[in-house]
C-alpha cells in the first residue's frame, strides 16, 4: 500500500442543501480538505476521499500527491519555525552534597 495526500476545497452536503433553499451560497460554506489515505493506487485514494466528504461537492481539487505539505515546503527551502528541527537532550540534575 502507498500513502497518498489529498487536498482540495469542498462544500458539504448540508451547505449545498442550504444554498439551494436560499438560492445563494457564501464563501463561508467552503471548507478545506487535507487528509492522508493508504491505498493501492491513486484512484482508490480518490474514492476514499469522496467517501470522506460524505456527499459534498469538490470546488477546487482534489489534488493527489505522494508528497506531504511538510516535504514540499522543505524542498522549496521554506524557513522552519525555531525549535522544531532540533533534538535537545534534557540536562541531568546533579545531586547536591547536602543531607
C-alpha positions in Angstrom: 0.0 0.0 0.0 1.1 3.5 -0.7 0.4 6.8 1.1 -1.5 9.5 -0.8 -2.1 13.1 0.3 -5.3 14.5 -1.0 -6.0 18.3 -0.7 -8.8 20.5 -2.0 -11.8 22.7 -1.2 -15.3 21.4 -0.9 -18.8 22.3 0.1 -20.5 19.8 2.5 -23.9 18.3 1.6 -25.7 20.3 4.3 -24.3 23.6 2.9 -25.4 22.6 -0.7 -28.9 22.0 0.5 -28.9 25.3 2.4 -27.7 27.1 -0.7 -30.4 25.5 -2.8 -33.1 26.7 -0.4 -31.9 30.2 -0.1 -30.8 30.5 -3.7 -27.3 31.7 -2.9 -24.2 30.4 -1.2 -21.4 32.2 0.6 -17.6 31.9 0.8 -18.0 30.7 4.4 -19.6 27.5 3.1 -16.3 26.4 1.5 -14.2 24.0 3.7 -10.6 23.0 3.2 -9.8 19.3 2.9 -6.4 17.7 3.6 -6.0 14.1 4.5 -3.7 11.2 4.1 -5.0 7.9 2.7 -3.4 4.5 2.4 -4.4 2.8 -0.8 -3.1 0.6 -3.6 -3.4 3.3 -6.3 -4.5 7.0 -6.7 -8.0 6.1 -7.9 -8.7 4.1 -4.8 -7.4 7.0 -2.6 -9.7 9.4 -4.5 -12.6 7.1 -3.9 -11.8 7.1 -0.2 -11.6 11.0 -0.2 -15.0 11.2 -1.9 -16.4 9.0 0.8 -14.8 11.2 3.5 -16.6 14.3 2.2 -19.9 12.4 2.5 -21.8 13.6 -0.5 -20.2 17.0 -0.6 -19.0 18.7 -3.9 -15.4 19.5 -4.8 -14.8 23.1 -5.7 -11.0 23.1 -6.1 -9.3 19.8 -6.5 -8.9 17.2 -5.3 -5.2 17.3 -5.8 -3.5 13.9 -5.2 0.2 13.9 -4.3 2.7 11.5 -2.9 4.5 14.3 -1.0 3.2 15.8 2.2 2.9 19.5 2.7 5.9 19.3 5.0 8.0 17.6 2.3 7.0 20.2 -0.3 7.9 23.1 1.9 11.3 21.6 2.8 12.0 21.0 -1.0 11.2 24.7 -1.6 13.6 25.7 1.1 11.0 27.5 3.2 12.1 28.6 6.6 11.3 26.4 9.5 10.0 27.5 12.8 12.7 27.7 15.5 13.0 24.7 17.8 11.2 22.1 15.5 14.4 20.7 13.9 16.5 20.4 17.0 16.6 17.4 19.2 17.8 18.5 22.6 18.6 16.0 25.3 17.4 17.0 28.7 20.0 18.1 31.2 20.6 15.7 34.1 20.2 17.3 37.5 23.1 16.9 39.8 22.5 15.8 43.4 23.7 18.2 46.0 26.0 17.0 48.7 23.7 18.3 51.4 21.9 16.0 53.8 
